Amino acid sequence: MSSTHVTLDTPFWRETFALHRGGKLEVASRVPLEDRADLAKAYTPGVAG
């Protein structure tokens, strides 16, 4: 079996790994949420909207 050596210390890979650091997705509310009551009004589990 042969192995392939990949150099990850290049500008391309450094930029790629920097982009992925901390994650790439975010969940954000489209309505203002000040407290638990606001969240209870806005969030309905299992209901797509």
Phi, psi and omega in degrees: 000134179264156178243152179246130179265126178243128178270116182264357181263065176232161179305320180301309183289325177298316178294321180296312180294325178296321178297322183279342182299127179085000179091165183239350183250153179218142173251123182225145178284144174267355178236152179295135178234110180261331184206183182297326180296318177299317179297318180298324179288323187274332188255121175235103183301137175082001180249117178279139182220000000 
